[in-house]
Structure formats: C-alpha cells, structure tokens
Amino acid sequence: MSDVISEKIGELGTSLVAIREQVGNLATDFTEKLAKNGEVSAELTGKVDKALSELGDTVTRIRELEKAADRQKESVEHEPRDIGDIVVNSEKFKSTDVSGGWRGAIRVGFERADITSANTTVGAGRSAGTSLVPGARVPGIVAPPNRQFTIRDLLAPGRTSASSIEYVKETGFTNAAAPVAEGTTKPKSDLTFDLVTTPVRTIAHIFKASRQILEDAPALASYINARGTYGLKYVEEQQLLNGDNTGQNLNGILPQATAFAPAFTPADETAIDRLRLAVLQVILAEYPASGFVLHPTDWAKVELTKDNEGRYIVGNAMSPIGPSLWGLPVVQTQAMAVGEFLTGAFNLAAQIFDRMDIEVLLSSENVDDFEKNMFTIRVEERLALAVYRPQAFVAGDIEAGS
C-alpha cells in the first residue's frame, strides 16, 4: 500500500470516529425530544440526516481506498522487475550486511529465460511494459518514389459534360483547283467527311480501411488519398500513350500514330538522325512537330553521344536548360517502351476532355462496410481522348534495325 493511500485512510478513519460520535449524540437528543414532545423539530431532523449522510460517504470512501490499495499491491507483486529490483529483493541480499566496508559478491539465481530486449522491461515506478531498448520511430510513412507525369501536359486540354466526344473529320480531299480561261466551266473539287465518336472512360479503384484505423491514425486517410490519386495518374499516362481501344481502354496516341517511314537514309545513321527524320515526316504531313517522347534510357544514350574527339554532341552536364533536341523539348517517361520514340504535333493533333476531375470519396453506406465498421475509399476520374490527326504523330524504333 502506498504512503498516500495509507495517509488518506488514516485521515478518514479519524473523521469516521468523530462522525459516529456525533450521530450517537444526535440520536440520543432525537429520542428524548420525540418522547417528551411527541415530535422533533425540522432543524434537528436536518442535522440527523446530514450526519447520517456524512457517515455513509466516509465509509464508502474508506472501502474504495482499501480496494485501490489491494489492486496496487497485486500489481506490484506481478509487475516485471529489472535486474536491480531482482537483486535488491533477493533473500541473499536482504540477509547480507552490506554496510560499512563490506566487500564481496552476491549470486542471485534467475529464471532460465535469457535477458533480452524482448523480455526486459522497466521496473516499478516507471512505465511498465516498455522495452529498455525502445526503437526510434521515424514519423510519417516512407512512400515509394512517384513517377513524374508528362503526357497530359503535352496535349490540348478540354472539358465536357457528355458521355462521349463527337467530331467531324475530313477523310478525303480531291483538289481540282486549276487556272481556267474566261467563260469556261470551273473544275469541281470534292471533300468527304466522317463522324468520329470517342467515349468517355472511367479510371477508378477503391481502398478498404477500418473506422478505427482512420480515427487512430488521421494522417493515414490523406496518405491513402495521395497514393490513390497517384495510382490513377499512373494508369492515365499509360492509357493516353498506349491505350488499345478495347473494352474500357482509351484509344491512345501510339496505336494510332503513323509508322516511321524516313524520306531518305543518311550515311552512318544514328538515333539523332532518325529523330530528325521523324520530324521531317511530320512536317511533310503538313504539321509542325512540337516535341519528342522517349524512355529515359534512350534519352540518356542520345545525350551521351560523342564525336570523334570525345566531345558530347547533345548533352551538356552544366546546362540549366531542360532536355531538348533539334529545337524541340524532349519528354522522358517510363510509359514509353525502351527503344521506341514518338514525335508529332501534340498540341494540335490530340485533345483531352475531362468529364470528371479526380474525385476521392469516403463512405460506409455499403451494408457490409456498415456491419464491419469499415470505410470504402473510392478514387476515380472520367475522361476522353480525341486524336484528331493520327498522321500528325510518327512512332518508330530509335535505332536502325532494332
């Protein structure tokens, strides 16, 4: 029993004796006046009631303190002890006179279990159950690296409130324009068109999390939102570039791009030559190329190309200017396959239509979620990709013969 609890019990015991004496005196007075007058004043009745109430409260408080003392005693008896506690409380230590100039050794037996960080805890008077060698917790969650997304930034932006995008595309032009003599019939040209429809697609995924973990670790909700959004953008970039238009896939740029067909083949052709010839192919199709898309590995190879004297042709380790080649920006993305390239008039030949921006919703309305105290976190977006002019894009192998 702690000194504090013992002291409180002693004080209450003294009060209890005084209260009992007061109750006895009031009881005698109450009995005498009742016998003499046949009734008792309200004042005396109030004093008796108050004394009895104080008596009951004091007895209750003493009993609660005694129970607390019993629990404390039981806790101390079962509390894990450190090495010092074991030695000091051992019978050998208690029976040894260690005062004065005593010198010697005390051998104390331990249980067979080895003392390790797994079973050594701090002793009485400190935080029971806490390891003597606690780990150093780094705050937050260590997340994997995020890819830098780029394809969306190349394309013309747009919005829609419909479920699909329709646009009229010229599919043929017979140009019969020619000089004509006065009074003669003018030549007739012809145009043909086609109505193209590209549907709005949904990219989405969900996470499951318990109500308790979201309440106990509030940062986890925002982390899930960030990772869920990243996952959506990751798939979006793949779809914009490589979607094959099957099922719910977008019709990406690469499957619709024109195959690389150079106007000529230069001697000792290099990757830099082929990229310039691809730009020429776009220009010959009457479109201005606005950039290149390469895998980072292929762009590194281009930047490291040297002349006969070992000087870099493209790369400049000290240049603050972003990646560029032939006066056009170079976009590096791992969504592009190694060994391939894409160039074209990105800002003119294709457009993204956002039907719904990325949305993060948290709900427990699902019956199964409600019963299990779970939340469903849904992350989704809706968009369409319209590639107006496939011939304005050229794709191929960056190395000849690959």
FILOTOR-216155 format. One line per 5 residues: number of its first residue (from 0); their letters; for each residue x, y, z of C-alpha. Coordinates in steps of 0.1 Angstrom, whole numbers, plus 5000, padded with zeros to 4 digits. Layout:
BEGIN
NUM) a) X,Y,Z ~ ...
***
This chain:
BEGIN
0) msdvi) 5000,5000,5000 ~ 5014,5034,4990 ~ 5020,5061,5017 ~ 4995,5084,5001 ~ 4967,5059,5003
5) sekig) 4976,5049,5039 ~ 4976,5086,5049 ~ 4942,5092,5034 ~ 4927,5061,5050 ~ 4941,5073,5084
10) elgts) 4925,5107,5080 ~ 4891,5093,5070 ~ 4893,5069,5100 ~ 4897,5098,5124 ~ 4868,5116,5107
15) lvair) 4847,5084,5109 ~ 4852,5082,5147 ~ 4841,5119,5151 ~ 4811,5114,5128 ~ 4799,5083,5147
20) eqvgn) 4801,5101,5180 ~ 4781,5130,5165 ~ 4755,5106,5152 ~ 4752,5089,5186 ~ 4747,5123,5204
25) latdf) 4721,5134,5178 ~ 4703,5100,5181 ~ 4700,5104,5219 ~ 4687,5140,5216 ~ 4663,5129,5189
30) tekla) 4649,5101,5210 ~ 4645,5123,5241 ~ 4626,5151,5224 ~ 4604,5127,5205 ~ 4594,5110,5238
35) kngev) 4589,5143,5256 ~ 4571,5164,5229 ~ 4558,5137,5205 ~ 4576,5154,5177 ~ 4610,5166,5166
40) saelt) 4619,5200,5151 ~ 4629,5202,5114 ~ 4663,5216,5124 ~ 4672,5185,5145 ~ 4659,5162,5118
45) gkvdk) 4681,5180,5092 ~ 4711,5176,5115 ~ 4705,5139,5119 ~ 4700,5134,5081 ~ 4732,5153,5074
50) alsel) 4752,5133,5099 ~ 4740,5100,5086 ~ 4748,5111,5050 ~ 4784,5120,5060 ~ 4787,5087,5079
55) gdtvt) 4777,5068,5048 ~ 4800,5088,5024 ~ 4830,5083,5047 ~ 4825,5046,5050 ~ 4822,5043,5012
60) rirel) 4854,5063,5006 ~ 4874,5042,5030 ~ 4862,5010,5013 ~ 4872,5024,4978 ~ 4907,5033,4991
65) ekaad) 4911,4999,5006 ~ 4902,4983,4973 ~ 4927,5006,4955 ~ 4954,4996,4979 ~ 4946,4959,4972
70) rqkes) 4949,4964,4934 ~ 4981,4983,4938 ~ 4996,4956,4960 ~ 4986,4929,4934 ~ 5001,4950,4905
75) vehep) 5034,4954,4923 ~ 5036,4917,4930 ~ 5031,4908,4893 ~ 5049,4937,4878 ~ 5080,4928,4857
80) rdigd) 5112,4937,4875 ~ 5145,4948,4862 ~ 5179,4933,4873 ~ 5183,4958,4901 ~ 5149,4950,4916
85) ivvns) 5156,4913,4915 ~ 5189,4917,4933 ~ 5177,4941,4960 ~ 5146,4920,4967 ~ 5165,4887,4968
90) ekfks) 5168,4868,5002 ~ 5206,4867,4999 ~ 5208,4905,4996 ~ 5185,4910,5025 ~ 5205,4886,5047
95) tdvsg) 5238,4902,5039 ~ 5252,4931,5059 ~ 5264,4955,5031 ~ 5271,4984,5054 ~ 5305,4998,5063
100) gwrga) 5335,4984,5045 ~ 5318,4952,5032 ~ 5333,4937,5001 ~ 5321,4906,4984 ~ 5297,4891,4958
105) irvgf) 5261,4881,4959 ~ 5250,4854,4935 ~ 5213,4857,4926 ~ 5196,4830,4906 ~ 5174,4840,4876
110) eradi) 5148,4820,4857 ~ 5161,4801,4828 ~ 5149,4826,4802 ~ 5177,4848,4789 ~ 5175,4885,4795
115) tsant) 5169,4901,4761 ~ 5153,4932,4746 ~ 5122,4910,4741 ~ 5116,4902,4778 ~ 5133,4930,4797
120) tvgag) 5110,4957,4808 ~ 5114,4987,4831 ~ 5106,4981,4867 ~ 5083,4995,4895 ~ 5077,5032,4895
125) rsagt) 5083,5036,4857 ~ 5063,5028,4826 ~ 5056,4991,4829 ~ 5057,4971,4797 ~ 5081,4995,4779
130) slvpg) 5112,4980,4765 ~ 5145,4990,4780 ~ 5159,4994,4744 ~ 5130,5010,4725 ~ 5132,5016,4688
135) arvpg) 5135,5051,4674 ~ 5103,5057,4655 ~ 5106,5079,4624 ~ 5075,5100,4619 ~ 5052,5096,4589
140) ivapp) 5051,5068,4563 ~ 5081,5061,4540 ~ 5065,5061,4505 ~ 5080,5047,4473 ~ 5091,5072,4446
145) nrqft) 5064,5088,4424 ~ 5068,5089,4386 ~ 5067,5124,4371 ~ 5038,5125,4346 ~ 5042,5144,4314
150) irdll) 5020,5132,4285 ~ 4989,5151,4297 ~ 5009,5184,4298 ~ 5017,5179,4261 ~ 4981,5177,4249
155) apgrt) 4955,5203,4244 ~ 4931,5205,4275 ~ 4893,5204,4273 ~ 4862,5197,4293 ~ 4829,5180,4285
160) sassi) 4796,5173,4302 ~ 4787,5145,4278 ~ 4793,5108,4279 ~ 4812,5109,4245 ~ 4830,5132,4222
165) eyvke) 4820,5135,4186 ~ 4839,5154,4159 ~ 4837,5156,4121 ~ 4869,5145,4104 ~ 4879,5152,4069
170) tgftn) 4887,5118,4052 ~ 4892,5129,4016 ~ 4900,5159,3995 ~ 4900,5159,3957 ~ 4917,5191,3948
175) aaapv) 4908,5201,3912 ~ 4918,5237,3915 ~ 4935,5249,3883 ~ 4939,5280,3862 ~ 4908,5284,3839
180) aegtt) 4900,5305,3809 ~ 4874,5332,3809 ~ 4839,5318,3803 ~ 4849,5282,3808 ~ 4835,5257,3833
185) kpksd) 4854,5256,3866 ~ 4868,5223,3878 ~ 4849,5206,3906 ~ 4868,5196,3938 ~ 4854,5172,3964
190) ltfdl) 4855,5167,4001 ~ 4845,5137,4022 ~ 4839,5136,4060 ~ 4834,5111,4087 ~ 4818,5114,4121
195) vttpv) 4841,5101,4148 ~ 4830,5092,4183 ~ 4853,5087,4212 ~ 4837,5076,4245 ~ 4844,5090,4280
200) rtiah) 4861,5063,4300 ~ 4863,5058,4338 ~ 4896,5051,4356 ~ 4889,5041,4392 ~ 4900,5020,4422
205) ifkas) 4890,5016,4458 ~ 4907,5010,4492 ~ 4892,4994,4523 ~ 4901,5008,4558 ~ 4885,5003,4592
210) rqile) 4869,5032,4610 ~ 4893,5026,4640 ~ 4925,5030,4620 ~ 4913,5061,4602 ~ 4904,5076,4636
215) dapal) 4935,5065,4654 ~ 4959,5075,4625 ~ 4943,5105,4608 ~ 4973,5110,4586 ~ 4966,5076,4570
220) asyin) 4935,5089,4553 ~ 4954,5117,4535 ~ 4982,5093,4526 ~ 4956,5069,4510 ~ 4941,5098,4491
225) argty) 4976,5108,4478 ~ 4986,5073,4468 ~ 4951,5066,4453 ~ 4954,5098,4432 ~ 4989,5088,4421
230) glkyv) 4977,5053,4411 ~ 4950,5069,4389 ~ 4975,5093,4372 ~ 4999,5064,4366 ~ 4973,5044,4347
235) eeqql) 4961,5076,4329 ~ 4995,5082,4314 ~ 4997,5046,4302 ~ 4963,5049,4287 ~ 4969,5083,4269
240) lngdn) 5000,5068,4254 ~ 4993,5031,4249 ~ 4955,5025,4253 ~ 4944,4999,4227 ~ 4907,5010,4225
245) tgqnl) 4895,4975,4236 ~ 4870,4971,4264 ~ 4871,5002,4286 ~ 4906,5013,4274 ~ 4912,5047,4258
250) ngilp) 4923,5049,4222 ~ 4959,5060,4229 ~ 4982,5080,4207 ~ 5008,5053,4199 ~ 4984,5027,4184
255) qataf) 4970,5055,4161 ~ 5004,5071,4152 ~ 5019,5068,4117 ~ 5048,5043,4113 ~ 5082,5059,4109
260) apaft) 5090,5060,4071 ~ 5120,5083,4065 ~ 5122,5103,4033 ~ 5158,5091,4029 ~ 5185,5073,4048
265) padet) 5217,5092,4057 ~ 5251,5076,4058 ~ 5261,5062,4092 ~ 5226,5068,4105 ~ 5224,5075,4143
270) aidrl) 5195,5078,4167 ~ 5198,5116,4164 ~ 5194,5113,4127 ~ 5163,5091,4130 ~ 5146,5116,4153
275) rlavl) 5153,5144,4129 ~ 5139,5123,4100 ~ 5107,5117,4121 ~ 5103,5154,4125 ~ 5107,5158,4087
280) qvila) 5079,5131,4082 ~ 5056,5152,4104 ~ 5064,5183,4085 ~ 5058,5166,4052 ~ 5024,5157,4065
285) eypas) 5018,5195,4069 ~ 5020,5196,4107 ~ 5045,5213,4130 ~ 5062,5188,4154 ~ 5061,5201,4190
290) gfvlh) 5082,5176,4209 ~ 5096,5141,4214 ~ 5086,5113,4239 ~ 5114,5089,4248 ~ 5122,5064,4276
295) ptdwa) 5147,5079,4300 ~ 5173,5052,4290 ~ 5171,5062,4253 ~ 5174,5099,4261 ~ 5205,5091,4282
300) kvelt) 5220,5073,4252 ~ 5213,5103,4230 ~ 5228,5128,4255 ~ 5259,5107,4258 ~ 5266,5105,4221
305) kdneg) 5302,5119,4214 ~ 5320,5130,4183 ~ 5354,5116,4171 ~ 5372,5138,4197 ~ 5351,5126,4226
310) ryivg) 5330,5157,4229 ~ 5293,5154,4237 ~ 5271,5163,4207 ~ 5238,5168,4225 ~ 5244,5166,4262
315) namsp) 5259,5194,4284 ~ 5264,5184,4320 ~ 5265,5221,4331 ~ 5235,5233,4310 ~ 5204,5245,4331
320) igpsl) 5182,5241,4301 ~ 5158,5212,4301 ~ 5161,5183,4277 ~ 5157,5193,4240 ~ 5168,5181,4206
325) wglpv) 5165,5198,4172 ~ 5149,5228,4190 ~ 5121,5207,4204 ~ 5115,5197,4240 ~ 5121,5160,4250
330) vqtqa) 5097,5144,4274 ~ 5111,5114,4293 ~ 5086,5088,4306 ~ 5088,5052,4315 ~ 5053,5048,4300
335) mavge) 5072,5047,4267 ~ 5089,5014,4258 ~ 5127,5013,4257 ~ 5140,5016,4221 ~ 5109,5034,4207
340) fltga) 5102,5071,4201 ~ 5071,5093,4194 ~ 5070,5127,4179 ~ 5043,5149,4165 ~ 5021,5179,4168
345) fnlaa) 5008,5171,4203 ~ 4991,5204,4210 ~ 4972,5204,4177 ~ 4965,5168,4168 ~ 4951,5155,4201
350) qifdr) 4930,5168,4230 ~ 4920,5155,4264 ~ 4884,5161,4276 ~ 4879,5158,4313 ~ 4843,5147,4322
355) mdiev) 4851,5145,4359 ~ 4883,5155,4376 ~ 4899,5131,4401 ~ 4875,5126,4429 ~ 4881,5110,4463
360) llsse) 4851,5098,4482 ~ 4849,5080,4516 ~ 4817,5061,4526 ~ 4804,5034,4549 ~ 4770,5031,4532
365) nvddf) 4777,4997,4519 ~ 4758,4972,4541 ~ 4789,4950,4546 ~ 4810,4981,4555 ~ 4785,4993,4580
370) eknmf) 4783,4960,4598 ~ 4821,4956,4599 ~ 4828,4992,4608 ~ 4847,4997,4576 ~ 4851,5025,4551
375) tirve) 4854,5023,4514 ~ 4876,5050,4498 ~ 4869,5054,4461 ~ 4892,5073,4438 ~ 4881,5079,4402
380) erlal) 4881,5102,4372 ~ 4864,5103,4338 ~ 4880,5115,4306 ~ 4881,5111,4268 ~ 4910,5113,4244
385) avyrp) 4904,5126,4209 ~ 4932,5121,4184 ~ 4921,5143,4156 ~ 4950,5138,4132 ~ 4968,5104,4136
390) qafva) 4991,5113,4107 ~ 5005,5142,4128 ~ 5022,5116,4150 ~ 5051,5094,4140 ~ 5064,5065,4160
395) gdiea) 5092,5040,4155 ~ 5124,5024,4166 ~ 5151,5048,4178 ~ 5179,5026,4165 ~ 5180,5013,4129
400) gs) 5174,4976,4125 ~ 5160,4972,4161
***
